[in-house]
Amino acid sequence: DGYIVSTFNLKNAVEKSFPGKKVIINRNVASMEMMILSLCTKKEESDGKIRLGYFSGSKTHNEDFESIKDVILSIMDKNKQVCLMIGGQIELPKEFNTISDRIEKFDFVSWKKLPQLIAKADINLMPLENTFFHACKSENKWMEAAFVHVPTVATWNTELETAIEDGVTGYLCKNSSDWETKLQKLIDEEPLRTKIAENANRKVRQNYTTYNLEAEVLELFSE
């Protein structure tokens, strides 16, 4: 009778495939438990290092990270205080072997431990391949980081553009030059990192929890 999806791009795709069917968007949000775990997570005192965090989950994200590999290598070459945190199961390209002493790796963890892990990062990385499949993904990784006050730099696409306000609640990058410029800006300016993170945190606490169920979803079931 109808469909519930999590993103605008999915909605458009389903409407084209099933004309005449009702399609409702109900965006992915944090459960009450996840929100509480995030709010109880405290940032550690700075040790002078700036950590770029990439929390991939599965090996399917190898190609995503490959898309910003050269940028990360360049950034780490120019900024010796920058370290890389890698969580999940991705395999780092061999070019990172020469700076292995500045890389922290974490195994795949339960989602309940994820807020504490993300909170160790200073900047959250969200690279994506330029495909329709990736444009159908939701902004989960931005949301998870925002709940623990970590700013995100992400690849621009038509979906993330609707969720992340560039320069306000995160940074969106259309090319390698954008990635390098915006990462460097956040590395150089701690107050900016704090400001972006606070803006994002405010937005997710207001809009990305289970008690903010989309009105259209309620209407669909009431019918």
C-alpha positions as CSV (number, residue, x, y, z in Angstrom):
1,D,0.0,0.0,0.0
2,G,2.9,2.3,0.6
3,Y,6.5,2.7,1.5
4,I,8.6,4.2,4.4
5,V,12.2,5.2,3.5
6,S,14.9,7.1,5.2
7,T,16.1,9.5,2.5
8,F,14.9,11.8,-0.2
9,N,16.8,10.0,-2.9
10,L,15.3,6.7,-1.9
11,K,11.9,8.3,-2.0
12,N,12.4,9.5,-5.5
13,A,13.7,6.1,-6.6
14,V,10.7,4.3,-5.1
15,E,8.2,6.7,-6.6
16,K,9.7,6.2,-10.1
17,S,9.6,2.4,-9.7
18,F,6.1,2.3,-8.1
19,P,4.1,5.2,-9.5
20,G,0.9,6.0,-7.6
21,K,2.1,4.4,-4.4
22,K,2.5,6.6,-1.3
23,V,6.1,7.0,-0.1
24,I,6.9,8.6,3.2
25,I,10.3,9.7,4.6
26,N,11.2,8.8,8.2
27,R,14.8,9.7,8.7
28,N,17.1,7.6,10.7
29,V,17.4,8.9,14.3
30,A,19.0,8.0,17.6
31,S,17.2,5.8,20.1
32,M,16.7,7.1,23.6
33,E,19.5,4.7,24.8
34,M,21.9,5.9,22.2
35,M,21.2,9.5,23.0
36,I,21.8,9.0,26.8
37,L,25.0,7.1,26.2
38,S,26.2,9.9,24.0
39,L,25.2,12.6,26.5
40,C,27.1,10.8,29.2
41,T,30.3,10.6,27.2
42,K,32.8,13.2,28.1
43,K,35.6,14.5,25.9
44,E,39.1,13.8,27.1
45,E,41.6,16.6,27.9
46,S,43.7,17.5,24.9
47,D,47.2,15.9,24.6
48,G,48.3,18.3,21.9
49,K,47.3,15.9,19.1
50,I,44.5,16.4,16.6
51,R,42.7,13.2,15.7
52,L,40.9,12.6,12.5
53,G,38.4,9.8,13.0
54,Y,37.0,7.4,10.4
55,F,34.5,4.9,11.8
56,S,33.6,2.6,8.9
57,G,32.1,-0.5,10.3
58,S,32.6,-2.9,7.4
59,K,35.1,-3.4,4.6
60,T,32.6,-2.1,2.1
61,H,33.9,1.4,3.0
62,N,37.4,0.8,1.7
63,E,36.6,2.6,-1.6
64,D,35.0,5.5,0.4
65,F,38.3,6.1,2.3
66,E,40.3,5.6,-0.9
67,S,38.5,8.7,-2.3
68,I,40.2,11.0,0.3
69,K,43.4,8.9,0.8
70,D,45.7,11.5,-0.9
71,V,44.2,14.4,1.0
72,I,44.7,12.7,4.4
73,L,48.3,11.8,3.5
74,S,48.9,15.5,2.5
75,I,47.2,16.8,5.7
76,M,49.3,14.5,7.9
77,D,52.5,15.4,6.1
78,K,51.9,19.2,6.7
79,N,50.6,18.8,10.2
80,K,52.7,16.5,12.4
81,Q,50.3,16.8,15.3
82,V,47.5,15.2,13.3
83,C,46.8,11.5,13.9
84,L,44.4,9.2,12.3
85,M,41.8,7.0,14.1
86,I,40.4,4.1,12.2
87,G,37.5,2.1,13.6
88,G,36.0,-1.0,12.0
89,Q,37.2,-3.4,9.4
90,I,38.6,-1.3,6.6
91,E,42.1,-2.0,5.2
92,L,44.3,1.1,5.1
93,P,46.2,1.7,1.8
94,K,49.8,0.7,2.0
95,E,50.9,4.3,1.7
96,F,50.0,4.8,5.4
97,N,52.6,2.2,6.5
98,T,55.2,5.0,6.7
99,I,53.2,6.9,9.3
100,S,51.9,3.9,11.2
101,D,53.1,5.4,14.5
102,R,50.4,8.1,14.1
103,I,47.6,5.8,13.4
104,E,45.3,4.3,16.1
105,K,43.2,1.3,15.0
106,F,40.1,0.1,16.8
107,D,38.2,-3.2,16.1
108,F,34.5,-3.3,15.3
109,V,32.6,-2.5,18.5
110,S,29.1,-2.7,19.7
111,W,27.0,0.4,18.9
112,K,26.8,1.0,22.7
113,K,30.6,1.6,22.8
114,L,30.6,3.7,19.6
115,P,29.9,7.1,21.3
116,Q,32.8,6.8,23.6
117,L,35.1,5.9,20.7
118,I,33.9,8.7,18.4
119,A,34.3,11.2,21.2
120,K,38.1,10.6,21.1
121,A,38.3,12.2,17.7
122,D,38.6,16.0,17.1
123,I,37.2,15.8,13.5
124,N,34.9,13.1,12.1
125,L,35.5,12.0,8.4
126,M,32.6,11.0,6.2
127,P,33.9,10.3,2.7
128,L,31.6,8.7,0.1
129,E,31.9,7.5,-3.4
130,N,30.1,9.5,-6.0
131,T,27.3,7.0,-6.9
132,F,23.5,6.9,-6.6
133,F,23.8,4.1,-4.1
134,H,25.8,6.3,-1.8
135,A,23.5,9.3,-2.3
136,C,20.7,7.1,-0.9
137,K,22.5,6.7,2.4
138,S,21.4,8.7,5.4
139,E,23.5,11.1,7.5
140,N,24.0,8.6,10.4
141,K,27.7,9.1,10.7
142,W,27.3,12.8,11.0
143,M,24.5,12.4,13.6
144,E,26.5,10.0,15.7
145,A,29.5,12.4,15.8
146,A,27.2,15.4,16.5
147,F,25.7,13.7,19.6
148,V,29.2,13.6,21.2
149,H,30.2,17.1,20.1
150,V,32.6,16.1,17.2
151,P,32.4,18.1,13.9
152,T,32.1,16.3,10.6
153,V,33.7,16.8,7.2
154,A,31.7,14.9,4.6
155,T,31.6,14.4,0.8
156,W,28.8,16.5,-0.7
157,N,25.9,14.8,-2.3
158,T,22.3,15.7,-2.9
159,E,21.2,13.9,0.2
160,L,23.7,15.2,2.7
161,E,23.0,18.7,1.4
162,T,19.5,18.5,2.9
163,A,20.8,17.5,6.3
164,I,24.2,19.3,6.9
165,E,24.4,23.0,6.5
166,D,27.9,23.7,5.1
167,G,30.0,25.8,7.4
168,V,27.3,25.7,10.1
169,T,26.6,22.1,11.3
170,G,29.4,20.5,9.4
171,Y,31.5,20.8,6.2
172,L,30.6,19.4,2.8
173,C,33.2,18.8,0.1
174,K,32.7,18.5,-3.6
175,N,36.4,17.8,-4.5
176,S,39.8,17.1,-3.0
177,S,40.6,20.8,-2.8
178,D,37.5,21.3,-0.6
179,W,38.5,18.4,1.6
180,E,42.0,19.8,2.1
181,T,40.9,23.4,2.7
182,K,38.1,22.6,5.1
183,L,40.1,20.0,7.1
184,Q,43.0,22.4,7.4
185,K,40.7,25.2,8.6
186,L,39.3,22.9,11.4
187,I,42.8,21.8,12.3
188,D,44.0,25.4,12.7
189,E,41.0,26.8,14.5
190,E,39.9,25.0,17.7
191,P,37.1,27.5,18.4
192,L,35.7,26.7,14.9
193,R,35.7,23.0,15.7
194,T,33.8,23.7,18.9
195,K,31.3,26.0,17.2
196,I,30.5,23.6,14.4
197,A,30.2,20.7,16.9
198,E,27.8,22.7,19.1
199,N,25.6,23.7,16.2
200,A,25.4,20.1,15.0
201,N,24.7,18.8,18.6
202,R,21.9,21.3,19.0
203,K,20.3,20.2,15.7
204,V,20.5,16.4,16.4
205,R,19.1,16.8,20.0
206,Q,16.2,18.7,18.5
207,N,15.5,16.7,15.4
208,Y,17.2,13.3,15.5
209,T,15.6,11.4,18.4
210,T,12.8,8.7,18.4
211,Y,10.3,11.0,20.1
212,N,10.3,13.2,17.0
213,L,8.6,10.8,14.7
214,E,7.7,12.3,11.4
215,A,4.1,13.5,11.3
216,E,3.5,11.9,7.9
217,V,4.3,8.5,9.3
218,L,1.7,8.9,12.0
219,E,-0.8,10.0,9.4
220,L,0.0,7.0,7.2
221,F,-0.7,4.5,10.0
222,S,-3.8,6.4,11.3
223,E,-5.3,6.0,7.8
